[in-house]
């Protein structure tokens, strides 16, 4: 994560990743700071649409 002093409101400096369901690009959010590595879905709808492990 870049130094806070270098962030001037330009989101291009923030890390991003793709949603595993729809492929939409997600930009880092402060609320995801503690679990950014575990974030996989862009929304609750995509989380619910994701295939379940172990389901038939």
C-alpha positions as CSV (number, residue, x, y, z in Angstrom):
1,X,0.0,0.0,0.0
2,X,1.4,3.4,-0.9
3,X,2.4,5.9,1.7
4,X,-0.7,7.9,2.8
5,X,1.1,11.2,2.0
6,X,1.5,10.1,-1.7
7,X,-2.2,9.3,-2.1
8,X,-3.9,12.4,-3.4
9,X,-7.3,11.0,-4.1
10,X,-6.2,9.3,-7.3
11,X,-7.5,5.7,-7.3
12,X,-4.9,4.5,-9.9
13,X,-2.4,4.2,-7.0
14,X,-4.6,1.8,-5.1
15,X,-4.3,-2.0,-5.6
16,X,-7.1,-3.8,-7.4
17,X,-8.2,-7.3,-8.3
18,X,-10.9,-9.0,-10.3
19,X,-14.1,-10.5,-8.9
20,X,-14.0,-14.3,-9.2
21,X,-17.6,-14.5,-10.3
22,X,-18.2,-11.6,-12.8
23,X,-14.7,-10.4,-13.5
24,X,-15.4,-6.8,-12.5
25,X,-12.3,-4.9,-11.3
26,X,-12.4,-4.1,-7.5
27,X,-10.3,-1.3,-6.1
28,X,-9.0,-1.5,-2.6
29,X,-11.2,0.0,0.1
30,X,-10.4,1.1,3.6
31,X,-13.0,-1.3,5.0
32,X,-11.1,-4.2,3.3
33,X,-7.8,-3.2,4.8
34,X,-7.6,-6.1,7.3
35,X,-8.7,-8.8,4.9
36,X,-7.8,-7.6,1.4
37,X,-6.1,-11.0,0.5
38,X,-9.4,-12.8,1.3
39,X,-11.7,-10.5,-0.7
40,X,-13.0,-12.4,-3.7
41,X,-16.4,-10.9,-4.6
42,X,-17.4,-7.4,-5.7
43,X,-20.8,-7.6,-4.2
44,X,-23.2,-9.7,-2.0
45,X,-25.0,-10.8,-5.2
46,X,-21.8,-12.2,-6.6
47,X,-21.0,-13.9,-3.3
48,X,-24.4,-15.6,-3.4
49,X,-24.0,-16.6,-7.0
50,X,-20.6,-18.2,-6.5
51,X,-20.5,-22.0,-6.8
52,X,-20.3,-23.7,-3.5
53,X,-17.5,-26.1,-2.6
54,X,-18.9,-29.6,-1.9
55,X,-22.4,-28.9,-3.4
56,X,-23.8,-31.2,-6.0
